[in-house]
Amino acid sequence: MQIKQLFLFIFLCSFTAKAIPPAPADMVKRYGFSAGLSGVVSFFKADTRHSDPAKARPGMGGIFKMEFYPSTNVHLQFGLEFISQACRFNTYYFAPGYSEHYDRTFGYTHTLRTLELYVPIIARIGLSGPESTARNIFYVLGGYAPKFFLNSKTSVKETATGKDVWGGSTELEYEHQFLGAQTGNVMLAGIGFDHRRGMQEKFISIEIIYRYNLSRFIYRGRMGIENTNELFLKNSCLNVQIGYRFQ
């Protein structure tokens, strides 16, 4: 009788073990790739001795990055990010045939748009425990990125009449240069949320990231004519980014 009971006990244990799915390995992968698109809210601060306050225009961005996982809730991220920002401000326009007096009338409206390249280096720390079994993950992140001006364009109008005065490429330089006149330093901080698709290593993410430029940049207006403007602008921006980790 005892032998029959023993076989019955072993049989039930075997059946129960098969019914319970095996726990997923604790972060088997050590790297991944992700891409994302973002809307950009920009903040520009102009030197008001030479300009009216700058007003931001809509911007956008895109990023591709690689992630390494030193532990289940810590990621190190490296990537390439392109961001377009824009602003509008009233200031002077010094060129042949135009006023060269600093009379604080600020009679010309300048619209500046830039295309920038960032190389972000970011540490991401999860706040939801081990991520290998979590469906939803909240996290904080922070880091650094060198920033390069790839292209910048401006248009100038006479404020009172709306008459087009000039438009074309312009060159921007940093007040405090890093590796070159058009290269600056940016600090990053933000929060994010990941949602896992099933139990795969694929996530949809939403991130809010603040980027602070450590140096002002110099806007000189029209290229080819010296000193049409020399305005210092401080810049930071807030990205609302939707991404997908596909590997």
C-alpha positions as CSV (number, residue, x, y, z in Angstrom):
1,M,0.0,0.0,0.0
2,Q,2.8,2.4,0.9
3,I,4.5,1.7,-2.4
4,K,1.3,2.6,-4.4
5,Q,1.0,5.8,-2.4
6,L,4.6,6.6,-3.1
7,F,4.2,6.1,-6.9
8,L,1.0,8.2,-6.8
9,F,2.8,11.0,-5.0
10,I,5.7,11.0,-7.5
11,F,3.2,11.0,-10.4
12,L,1.4,14.0,-9.0
13,C,4.6,16.0,-8.4
14,S,5.8,15.2,-12.0
15,F,2.5,16.5,-13.4
16,T,2.5,19.6,-11.3
17,A,6.1,20.4,-12.3
18,K,5.2,20.3,-16.0
19,A,2.1,22.5,-15.5
20,I,4.2,25.4,-14.0
21,P,6.1,27.3,-16.8
22,P,9.8,27.7,-16.2
23,A,10.9,31.1,-14.9
24,P,12.7,33.1,-17.6
25,A,16.5,33.4,-17.3
26,D,17.6,36.5,-15.3
27,M,18.5,38.9,-18.1
28,V,20.0,36.5,-20.6
29,K,20.8,39.2,-23.1
30,R,23.5,41.7,-22.3
31,Y,22.8,44.2,-25.0
32,G,20.0,45.6,-27.2
33,F,19.1,48.2,-29.8
34,S,16.4,50.9,-29.9
35,A,15.2,53.8,-32.0
36,G,12.8,56.6,-31.3
37,L,11.2,59.9,-32.5
38,S,10.6,62.9,-30.3
39,G,8.8,66.2,-30.2
40,V,11.0,69.0,-28.9
41,V,10.1,72.0,-26.7
42,S,12.9,74.5,-26.8
43,F,14.0,77.2,-24.5
44,F,16.1,80.1,-25.8
45,K,17.4,83.0,-23.8
46,A,18.8,85.9,-25.8
47,D,21.0,88.8,-24.6
48,T,18.2,91.3,-24.1
49,R,20.7,94.2,-24.4
50,H,20.7,93.4,-28.2
51,S,17.4,91.7,-28.7
52,D,13.8,91.2,-27.6
53,P,13.2,87.8,-25.8
54,A,13.5,84.8,-28.1
55,K,10.4,82.8,-28.8
56,A,10.7,79.1,-29.5
57,R,9.3,77.4,-32.5
58,P,8.3,73.7,-32.8
59,G,11.1,71.1,-33.1
60,M,11.6,67.4,-33.6
61,G,14.2,64.7,-33.3
62,G,15.2,61.1,-33.8
63,I,17.6,58.7,-32.1
64,F,19.3,55.3,-32.6
65,K,21.1,53.8,-29.7
66,M,22.8,50.6,-28.4
67,E,22.2,49.5,-24.8
68,F,24.4,47.4,-22.5
69,Y,23.0,45.7,-19.4
70,P,25.6,45.4,-16.6
71,S,22.8,44.3,-14.3
72,T,19.1,43.6,-14.5
73,N,18.1,47.2,-13.8
74,V,21.1,49.3,-15.0
75,H,21.6,50.1,-18.7
76,L,24.5,52.0,-20.3
77,Q,23.4,53.7,-23.5
78,F,25.4,55.0,-26.5
79,G,23.8,56.5,-29.6
80,L,23.4,59.1,-32.3
81,E,20.6,61.7,-32.1
82,F,19.5,64.4,-34.5
83,I,17.4,67.3,-33.3
84,S,16.0,70.3,-35.1
85,Q,15.2,73.4,-33.1
86,A,14.0,76.9,-34.0
87,C,13.4,80.3,-32.5
88,R,12.3,83.8,-33.5
89,F,13.5,87.1,-32.1
90,N,13.5,90.8,-32.9
91,T,16.9,92.4,-33.1
92,Y,19.1,94.5,-35.4
93,Y,20.2,93.9,-38.9
94,F,23.5,95.5,-39.8
95,A,24.3,95.4,-43.5
96,P,25.1,97.8,-46.3
97,G,22.1,100.2,-46.7
98,Y,20.6,99.4,-43.2
99,S,20.8,101.2,-39.9
100,E,24.0,100.6,-37.8
101,H,22.8,102.4,-34.7
102,Y,22.3,100.6,-31.4
103,D,19.0,102.5,-30.7
104,R,17.2,99.5,-29.1
105,T,14.4,99.6,-31.7
106,F,15.0,95.9,-32.7
107,G,13.3,96.5,-36.1
108,Y,14.1,93.2,-37.7
109,T,12.6,89.7,-37.1
110,H,15.0,86.8,-37.3
111,T,13.9,83.2,-37.6
112,L,16.6,80.7,-36.8
113,R,16.4,76.9,-37.3
114,T,19.2,74.5,-36.5
115,L,20.0,70.9,-37.2
116,E,22.2,69.3,-34.4
117,L,23.9,66.0,-33.9
118,Y,24.2,64.6,-30.3
119,V,26.3,61.6,-29.2
120,P,24.7,60.7,-25.9
121,I,26.3,58.6,-23.2
122,I,23.6,57.8,-20.7
123,A,23.2,55.7,-17.5
124,R,19.7,54.3,-17.0
125,I,18.5,53.0,-13.6
126,G,15.3,51.0,-13.3
127,L,13.0,51.5,-10.3
128,S,10.9,48.4,-10.7
129,G,13.2,45.6,-9.5
130,P,14.6,42.9,-11.8
131,E,13.6,43.7,-15.4
132,S,13.7,40.2,-16.8
133,T,10.2,39.4,-15.6
134,A,8.6,42.9,-15.4
135,R,6.0,44.0,-17.9
136,N,6.2,47.6,-17.0
137,I,9.4,49.4,-15.9
138,F,9.8,52.9,-14.5
139,Y,13.3,54.4,-14.6
140,V,15.5,57.5,-14.3
141,L,18.4,58.4,-16.5
142,G,21.2,60.9,-16.7
143,G,24.3,61.5,-18.9
144,Y,26.3,63.7,-21.2
145,A,26.5,64.4,-24.9
146,P,28.8,66.4,-27.1
147,K,26.7,68.4,-29.6
148,F,27.6,69.5,-33.1
149,F,25.8,72.1,-35.3
150,L,25.3,70.4,-38.6
151,N,23.4,73.1,-40.3
152,S,21.6,76.4,-39.5
153,K,19.4,78.7,-41.5
154,T,17.9,82.1,-40.8
155,S,15.5,84.4,-42.4
156,V,15.2,88.2,-41.8
157,K,12.1,90.4,-42.2
158,E,11.5,94.0,-41.5
159,T,9.2,93.8,-38.5
160,A,7.0,96.9,-39.3
161,T,6.3,96.0,-43.0
162,G,6.8,92.2,-43.1
163,K,9.2,92.7,-46.0
164,D,11.7,89.9,-46.6
165,V,15.2,91.3,-46.2
166,W,17.4,88.2,-46.4
167,G,17.4,84.4,-46.0
168,G,20.0,81.6,-46.1
169,S,22.6,79.7,-44.2
170,T,24.2,81.1,-41.2
171,E,27.1,79.9,-39.0
172,L,26.8,79.4,-35.3
173,E,29.8,79.2,-32.9
174,Y,30.0,78.4,-29.2
175,E,31.2,81.0,-26.7
176,H,33.2,78.3,-24.9
177,Q,34.4,75.9,-27.6
178,F,34.9,72.1,-27.2
179,L,36.9,70.3,-29.9
180,G,35.9,73.1,-32.4
181,A,33.9,76.3,-32.8
182,Q,30.6,74.5,-33.5
183,T,30.9,71.8,-30.8
184,G,29.4,72.1,-27.3
185,N,28.7,70.1,-24.2
186,V,25.3,69.1,-23.1
187,M,24.1,67.5,-19.8
188,L,21.0,65.3,-19.8
189,A,18.5,64.1,-17.2
190,G,15.1,62.5,-17.5
191,I,12.5,59.8,-16.6
192,G,11.0,57.0,-18.6
193,F,8.6,54.1,-18.8
194,D,9.0,50.8,-20.6
195,H,6.1,48.4,-21.6
196,R,7.1,44.9,-22.6
197,R,5.4,43.2,-25.5
198,G,4.5,39.8,-24.2
199,M,7.5,38.2,-22.6
200,Q,9.9,39.1,-25.3
201,E,12.9,41.3,-24.9
202,K,11.0,44.0,-26.9
203,F,9.7,47.2,-25.3
204,I,7.8,50.3,-26.2
205,S,9.2,53.3,-24.2
206,I,8.2,56.8,-23.4
207,E,10.8,59.2,-22.1
208,I,11.0,62.8,-21.1
209,I,14.5,64.2,-21.3
210,Y,15.8,67.6,-20.4
211,R,19.0,68.8,-22.2
212,Y,21.0,71.7,-20.9
213,N,23.8,73.3,-23.0
214,L,26.7,74.4,-20.9
215,S,27.7,77.3,-23.2
216,R,25.9,80.0,-25.1
217,F,26.3,80.1,-28.8
218,I,26.9,83.2,-31.0
219,Y,24.5,84.1,-33.8
220,R,26.0,86.4,-36.4
221,G,23.2,86.5,-39.0
222,R,24.0,86.8,-42.7
223,M,27.0,85.0,-43.9
224,G,29.4,86.8,-46.2
225,I,28.9,90.2,-44.6
226,E,30.8,90.7,-41.3
227,N,29.0,91.8,-38.2
228,T,25.5,91.9,-39.5
229,N,24.7,90.6,-35.9
230,E,26.5,89.3,-32.9
231,L,23.9,87.9,-30.5
232,F,24.5,85.5,-27.7
233,L,21.8,82.8,-27.1
234,K,21.5,80.3,-24.3
235,N,19.7,77.1,-25.2
236,S,18.1,74.1,-23.5
237,C,15.3,71.8,-24.6
238,L,12.8,69.2,-23.4
239,N,12.2,66.0,-25.5
240,V,9.1,63.9,-25.3
241,Q,10.3,60.7,-27.0
242,I,8.5,57.5,-28.1
243,G,10.9,54.6,-28.8
244,Y,11.0,50.9,-29.5
245,R,13.6,48.5,-28.3
246,F,13.6,45.8,-31.0
247,Q,16.5,43.6,-30.0
